[in-house]
């Protein structure tokens, strides 16, 4: 059963009305709506960009739409794009302090350095050059590397500086 059978209208008439309304919308597609001061007044923009009110009686021509970039933004030097230009900041005169010298008479520091640098180099030498060496030498190179790492970890301070605040942020 047809849903329109109760209304007594032919569904083909509705389709024809929709086609006629669509053709009317397309015929006024390029026109711009004129805006008046009051809401709901003739000539104000309605839904879907169509103008409400009487079009047949209007004598004024709609404004011409710009067709080039120069017409929209002007022929000046402006391209229309807004670019953020940060304000100039004064140069900072911060010079970092010179690094602290290496400790000369600290055997734990030099042992850690020898273990972390010498152990892997010795292991590489055993793997590349002395391929027929006994496995004890490889285990010894690995032990030297791990000892160097352990010395570095043991040299870390147990606590933070007592004068340092507990803020984990950057200090400016």
Buried (B, 14 or more C-beta within 10 A) or exposed (E): EEEEEEEEEEEEEEEEEEEEEEEEEEEEEEBEBBEEEEEEEBBBEEEEEBBBBEBEEEEEEEEEEEEEEEEEEEEEEEEEEEEEEEEEEEEEEEEEEEEEEEEEEEEEBBBBBBBBEBBBEBBEEBEEEEEEEEEEBBEBBBEBBEBBBEBBEEEEEEEEEEEEEEEEEEEE
